[in-house]
Every structure is written in structure tokens, then in C-alpha cells.
Amino acid sequence: MAEKANQVQVEIFGQTYSVKSGGDAAYVKKLAAFVDEEMKDVSRASGAVDSLRVAVLAALNLADECFRLRE
């Protein structure tokens, strides 16, 4: 039997999101906290305040980390 999707409320960079997850809610919250911290770090380092710009820069940082780990 397939696991039922749960709604998990998370906050990332001051915005609340409702995320559907078939997994553990605590894991989703851990992921969201990681993304939130990355966005805050990017905002502090770059001085950017626009959430879209911060999100794109954070995504680039996370993609770089992912690619380096794969090598």
C-alpha cells in the first residue's frame, strides 16, 4: 500500500510553504532549515534582499556543492 502524502508547513527566508511529502515530516523540516540557512548566508554575504535573487544564488551554491560531491 502506498504511503499517504503529508502536508508539512515550513518557513524559508520569511515565507511559509505547505509541502506535500510521502516521507518523514521531520526530514522535510530539516531540508527546509538547510535551505533557509543557505539563503540567509547568501543574503548576508551578497547584500541582496530580493528573495528571488537570493534563491537563485543559493541554488547555484547548492548545485556547486552537489556537483563537487559527485566528482
DOMI-460138 format. One record per residue (C-alpha): residue number from 1; residue in three letters; x, y, z. Coordinates in Angstrom, 1 decimal. Layout:
! residues N
(pt NUM; ALA; (X; Y; Z))
...
END
This chain:
! residues 71
(pt 1; MET; (0.0; 0.0; 0.0))
(pt 2; ALA; (1.4; 3.4; -0.9))
(pt 3; GLU; (2.3; 5.8; 1.9))
(pt 4; LYS; (-0.1; 8.7; 2.2))
(pt 5; ALA; (1.3; 12.2; 1.5))
(pt 6; ASN; (1.5; 14.5; 4.5))
(pt 7; GLN; (1.2; 18.3; 4.4))
(pt 8; VAL; (4.2; 19.9; 6.2))
(pt 9; GLN; (4.4; 23.6; 7.0))
(pt 10; VAL; (7.9; 25.0; 6.6))
(pt 11; GLU; (9.4; 28.5; 6.6))
(pt 12; ILE; (12.1; 29.5; 4.2))
(pt 13; PHE; (13.5; 33.1; 4.1))
(pt 14; GLY; (10.5; 34.5; 5.8))
(pt 15; GLN; (7.9; 32.7; 3.6))
(pt 16; THR; (5.7; 29.9; 4.8))
(pt 17; TYR; (5.3; 26.9; 2.4))
(pt 18; SER; (3.0; 23.9; 2.6))
(pt 19; VAL; (4.9; 20.9; 1.3))
(pt 20; LYS; (3.4; 17.5; 0.4))
(pt 21; SER; (5.6; 14.7; 1.4))
(pt 22; GLY; (5.3; 11.0; 1.4))
(pt 23; GLY; (8.2; 10.8; 3.8))
(pt 24; ASP; (9.1; 11.9; 7.3))
(pt 25; ALA; (7.9; 15.4; 8.2))
(pt 26; ALA; (11.0; 16.0; 10.4))
(pt 27; TYR; (13.2; 15.3; 7.3))
(pt 28; VAL; (11.3; 17.8; 5.2))
(pt 29; LYS; (11.7; 20.4; 8.0))
(pt 30; LYS; (15.4; 19.6; 8.2))
(pt 31; LEU; (15.7; 20.2; 4.4))
(pt 32; ALA; (13.8; 23.5; 4.7))
(pt 33; ALA; (16.0; 24.7; 7.6))
(pt 34; PHE; (19.1; 23.9; 5.5))
(pt 35; VAL; (17.8; 25.9; 2.5))
(pt 36; ASP; (16.7; 28.7; 4.8))
(pt 37; GLU; (20.2; 28.9; 6.3))
(pt 38; GLU; (21.8; 28.9; 2.9))
(pt 39; MET; (19.6; 31.7; 1.7))
(pt 40; LYS; (20.3; 33.7; 4.9))
(pt 41; ASP; (24.1; 33.2; 4.3))
(pt 42; VAL; (23.8; 34.3; 0.7))
(pt 43; SER; (21.8; 37.4; 1.7))
(pt 44; ARG; (24.3; 38.4; 4.3))
(pt 45; ALA; (27.3; 37.8; 2.0))
(pt 46; SER; (25.9; 39.5; -1.1))
(pt 47; GLY; (23.8; 42.2; 0.5))
(pt 48; ALA; (20.9; 41.0; -1.7))
(pt 49; VAL; (17.4; 41.3; -0.2))
(pt 50; ASP; (15.3; 40.3; -3.2))
(pt 51; SER; (14.1; 36.8; -2.3))
(pt 52; LEU; (14.2; 35.6; -6.0))
(pt 53; ARG; (17.8; 36.7; -6.4))
(pt 54; VAL; (18.8; 35.2; -3.1))
(pt 55; ALA; (17.1; 31.9; -4.0))
(pt 56; VAL; (18.9; 31.7; -7.4))
(pt 57; LEU; (22.3; 32.4; -5.8))
(pt 58; ALA; (21.6; 29.9; -3.1))
(pt 59; ALA; (20.5; 27.3; -5.7))
(pt 60; LEU; (23.8; 27.9; -7.6))
(pt 61; ASN; (25.8; 27.4; -4.3))
(pt 62; LEU; (23.9; 24.2; -3.6))
(pt 63; ALA; (24.3; 22.9; -7.1))
(pt 64; ASP; (28.0; 23.6; -7.0))
(pt 65; GLU; (28.3; 21.6; -3.7))
(pt 66; CYS; (26.3; 18.8; -5.2))
(pt 67; PHE; (28.4; 18.6; -8.4))
(pt 68; ARG; (31.6; 18.7; -6.3))
(pt 69; LEU; (30.4; 15.8; -4.1))
(pt 70; ARG; (29.5; 13.8; -7.2))
(pt 71; GLU; (33.1; 14.0; -8.5))
END
